[in-house]
Amino acid sequence: MDSSEDAQLELGEAWRAGLAAGVAKRMRERRLAVGLSVQRVADICTRDYGLPMKRSVLANFEGGRRPALSVAELLVIARILGITPLDLLFPVGTEPDTEVLPGIREETWEAAKWFTGESDVIPGLRGAADPRSEAQAVQLFRAHDRLIESWGAQQRFNMTAMQDRAAAGGTPDATFFEGMAKALADLEASIREVRQKIRSVGLTPPSLPTGLALSEETRQFADTPAGRELNKYAPRTDGEK
């Protein structure tokens, strides 16, 4: 083994040690913040998750005498502490950058996005044309989430606006209703489009919220004067114009 290989091994070892120390620090800080002892965390790991854990194992990790946690341990401990595994791995919001790979520092938020798949930029290759990480699945699902959130907000706006109009006894305004119906229909079309894209790459789309399948609240409102009025302007789904 030549000196360059020795240096690379030392770099890798220092990175692993630093990564473990960071996880241990954040784990201890969170454990103390929620009032759990090391023994309590170990007991919950064993009793509630079937992951045998001794107090000494966790104490040694927090104290830097154990080099790492397994992926299973990381997931379970994050769940017990009421945070995400990402919170343990990357100090988002508390440290501006982090050594995400041996000798490669990135802005902490960028490193976290690469880890979650929200960014396809590979650490250390920012600005390069190639290569890119394969992150299509996460990005499509994120787009789906954003559309569902927008659809829910639009639906709530429509319901409130129509209820207010019905309560005030105002004269129905076709343009007003058409605009609301179109906004909701456009979002539903976008949701269908992204779900088709998800299927086109061989993936299964996430489940839809109950409201998209006509929730009980929507059914009840549909049978009111304002609800029936809006329905006049809703896009037809039976093939008619």
C-alpha positions as CSV (number, residue, x, y, z in Angstrom):
1,M,0.0,0.0,0.0
2,D,1.5,3.3,-1.1
3,S,1.4,6.6,0.8
4,S,-1.5,7.9,-1.2
5,E,-3.6,4.9,-0.2
6,D,-2.6,5.3,3.4
7,A,-3.6,9.0,3.3
8,Q,-7.0,8.1,1.8
9,L,-7.6,5.5,4.5
10,E,-6.7,8.0,7.2
11,L,-9.1,10.5,5.6
12,G,-11.9,7.9,5.5
13,E,-11.3,6.9,9.1
14,A,-11.3,10.5,10.2
15,W,-14.6,11.1,8.3
16,R,-16.3,8.1,9.8
17,A,-15.2,9.1,13.3
18,G,-16.4,12.7,12.8
19,L,-19.8,11.5,11.4
20,A,-20.3,9.2,14.3
21,A,-19.3,11.9,16.8
22,G,-21.8,14.3,15.2
23,V,-24.6,11.8,15.4
24,A,-23.7,11.0,19.0
25,K,-23.7,14.7,20.0
26,R,-27.1,15.3,18.4
27,M,-28.5,12.1,19.9
28,R,-27.4,13.1,23.4
29,E,-28.7,16.6,23.1
30,R,-32.1,15.4,21.9
31,R,-32.3,12.7,24.5
32,L,-31.6,15.1,27.3
33,A,-34.1,17.6,25.8
34,V,-36.9,15.1,26.0
35,G,-35.9,13.8,29.4
36,L,-34.9,10.3,28.5
37,S,-32.1,8.4,30.2
38,V,-29.7,6.1,28.3
39,Q,-31.3,3.2,30.1
40,R,-34.8,4.3,29.1
41,V,-33.8,4.5,25.4
42,A,-32.2,1.1,25.6
43,D,-35.3,-0.4,27.2
44,I,-37.6,1.0,24.6
45,C,-35.4,-0.2,21.8
46,T,-35.6,-3.8,23.2
47,R,-39.2,-3.8,24.5
48,D,-41.1,-1.9,21.9
49,Y,-39.1,-2.5,18.7
50,G,-37.5,-5.9,19.3
51,L,-34.1,-4.4,18.8
52,P,-31.9,-5.7,21.6
53,M,-29.9,-2.9,23.1
54,K,-27.8,-2.6,26.2
55,R,-27.4,0.6,28.1
56,S,-23.6,0.3,27.8
57,V,-23.9,0.2,24.0
58,L,-25.6,3.5,23.8
59,A,-23.5,5.1,26.5
60,N,-20.3,4.0,24.7
61,F,-21.6,5.5,21.4
62,E,-22.5,8.8,23.0
63,G,-19.1,8.8,24.8
64,G,-17.2,8.1,21.6
65,R,-16.1,4.6,22.6
66,R,-18.3,2.9,20.0
67,P,-17.6,3.8,16.4
68,A,-21.0,3.7,14.8
69,L,-24.7,2.8,14.9
70,S,-26.3,0.4,12.5
71,V,-29.0,1.7,10.1
72,A,-31.6,-0.2,12.2
73,E,-30.4,1.4,15.4
74,L,-30.4,4.9,13.8
75,L,-34.0,4.5,12.6
76,V,-35.3,3.2,15.9
77,I,-33.5,5.7,18.1
78,A,-34.7,8.6,15.9
79,R,-38.2,7.4,16.3
80,I,-37.9,7.1,20.1
81,L,-36.4,10.6,20.3
82,G,-39.2,12.0,18.2
83,I,-37.1,13.3,15.3
84,T,-36.2,12.1,11.9
85,P,-33.0,10.1,11.1
86,L,-32.0,13.0,8.9
87,D,-31.9,15.2,12.1
88,L,-29.3,12.9,13.6
89,L,-27.2,12.7,10.5
90,F,-27.1,16.3,9.3
91,P,-27.1,19.4,11.5
92,V,-29.5,21.4,9.3
93,G,-29.9,24.9,10.6
94,T,-27.2,24.6,13.3
95,E,-24.0,24.2,11.2
96,P,-23.5,25.9,7.8
97,D,-21.6,23.0,6.2
98,T,-20.8,19.4,6.9
99,E,-18.3,16.8,5.6
100,V,-20.8,14.7,3.8
101,L,-18.1,12.3,2.3
102,P,-14.4,11.9,3.1
103,G,-12.8,15.2,2.3
104,I,-15.9,16.7,0.7
105,R,-17.7,19.5,2.5
106,E,-21.1,20.7,1.4
107,E,-23.6,23.2,2.7
108,T,-25.6,21.2,5.3
109,W,-28.9,21.8,3.6
110,E,-27.6,20.7,0.2
111,A,-26.1,17.6,1.8
112,A,-29.4,16.8,3.4
113,K,-31.3,17.2,0.1
114,W,-28.8,14.9,-1.7
115,F,-29.4,12.3,1.1
116,T,-33.2,12.5,0.8
117,G,-33.2,12.6,-3.0
118,E,-34.6,16.1,-3.3
119,S,-31.4,17.1,-5.1
120,D,-29.6,15.2,-7.8
121,V,-26.4,17.1,-7.4
122,I,-23.7,14.8,-6.2
123,P,-21.5,16.2,-3.4
124,G,-18.3,17.5,-4.7
125,L,-19.6,17.9,-8.2
126,R,-21.6,21.0,-8.0
127,G,-21.5,22.9,-11.2
128,A,-20.4,19.9,-13.2
129,A,-22.6,18.9,-16.2
130,D,-22.3,15.2,-15.3
131,P,-22.9,12.9,-13.5
132,R,-26.1,13.4,-11.6
133,S,-27.7,11.2,-8.9
134,E,-30.9,9.3,-9.9
135,A,-33.5,11.2,-7.9
136,Q,-36.5,11.1,-10.1
137,A,-38.7,9.1,-7.7
138,V,-38.4,11.5,-4.8
139,Q,-38.8,14.5,-7.0
140,L,-42.0,13.2,-8.6
141,F,-43.4,12.4,-5.2
142,R,-42.5,15.8,-3.9
143,A,-44.3,17.4,-6.9
144,H,-47.3,15.2,-6.1
145,D,-47.3,16.4,-2.5
146,R,-47.1,20.0,-3.5
147,L,-50.1,19.6,-5.8
148,I,-52.1,17.8,-3.2
149,E,-51.4,20.6,-0.7
150,S,-52.4,23.3,-3.3
151,W,-55.6,21.3,-4.1
152,G,-56.6,21.1,-0.5
153,A,-56.0,24.9,0.0
154,Q,-58.1,25.6,-3.1
155,Q,-60.9,23.3,-2.0
156,R,-61.0,25.0,1.4
157,F,-61.1,28.4,-0.2
158,N,-63.9,27.4,-2.6
159,M,-66.0,25.9,0.2
160,T,-65.6,29.0,2.4
161,A,-66.3,31.4,-0.4
162,M,-69.5,29.6,-1.4
163,Q,-70.7,29.3,2.1
164,D,-70.2,33.0,2.6
165,R,-72.0,33.8,-0.6
166,A,-74.9,31.5,0.3
167,A,-75.2,32.9,3.8
168,A,-75.2,36.5,2.4
169,G,-78.0,35.6,0.0
170,G,-76.2,37.3,-2.8
171,T,-77.0,36.9,-6.4
172,P,-75.0,34.0,-8.0
173,D,-72.2,35.2,-10.2
174,A,-71.4,32.7,-12.9
175,T,-67.9,34.1,-13.5
176,F,-67.1,33.8,-9.8
177,F,-68.2,30.2,-9.7
178,E,-66.6,29.3,-12.9
179,G,-63.2,30.6,-11.7
180,M,-63.3,28.5,-8.6
181,A,-64.4,25.4,-10.4
182,K,-61.7,25.9,-13.0
183,A,-58.9,26.4,-10.4
184,L,-59.8,23.2,-8.7
185,A,-60.2,21.3,-12.0
186,D,-56.7,22.6,-13.2
187,L,-55.1,21.3,-10.0
188,E,-56.8,17.9,-10.4
189,A,-55.6,17.7,-14.0
190,S,-52.0,18.4,-12.8
191,I,-52.3,15.7,-10.1
192,R,-53.5,13.2,-12.7
193,E,-50.5,14.2,-14.9
194,V,-47.9,13.7,-12.3
195,R,-49.5,10.4,-11.3
196,Q,-49.2,9.3,-14.9
197,K,-45.5,10.3,-14.9
198,I,-45.0,8.3,-11.7
199,R,-46.6,5.2,-13.3
200,S,-44.6,5.8,-16.6
201,V,-41.4,5.1,-14.8
202,G,-42.7,1.9,-13.2
203,L,-43.6,3.3,-9.8
204,T,-46.9,3.3,-7.8
205,P,-48.3,6.7,-7.0
206,P,-49.0,7.6,-3.3
207,S,-52.6,7.3,-2.1
208,L,-54.9,10.3,-2.6
209,P,-56.5,12.2,0.2
210,T,-60.1,11.3,1.0
211,G,-61.3,14.6,-0.4
212,L,-60.3,13.8,-3.9
213,A,-62.7,10.8,-3.7
214,L,-65.5,13.2,-2.5
215,S,-65.3,13.4,1.3
216,E,-68.4,13.3,3.5
217,E,-68.0,17.1,4.1
218,T,-68.1,17.7,0.4
219,R,-71.1,15.5,-0.2
220,Q,-73.0,17.4,2.5
221,F,-72.1,20.7,1.1
222,A,-72.9,19.6,-2.5
223,D,-76.6,19.3,-1.4
224,T,-76.8,23.0,-0.5
225,P,-77.9,25.9,-2.8
226,A,-74.3,27.1,-3.1
227,G,-73.0,23.6,-3.7
228,R,-75.5,23.0,-6.4
229,E,-74.7,26.3,-8.0
230,L,-71.0,25.5,-8.2
231,N,-71.8,22.1,-9.6
232,K,-73.4,23.8,-12.7
233,Y,-69.9,25.1,-13.7
234,A,-67.9,22.1,-12.7
235,P,-66.2,20.2,-15.6
236,R,-68.2,17.3,-16.8
237,T,-66.7,13.8,-16.3
238,D,-69.3,11.8,-18.3
239,G,-68.0,12.8,-21.7
240,E,-70.6,15.6,-22.2
241,K,-69.6,19.2,-23.0
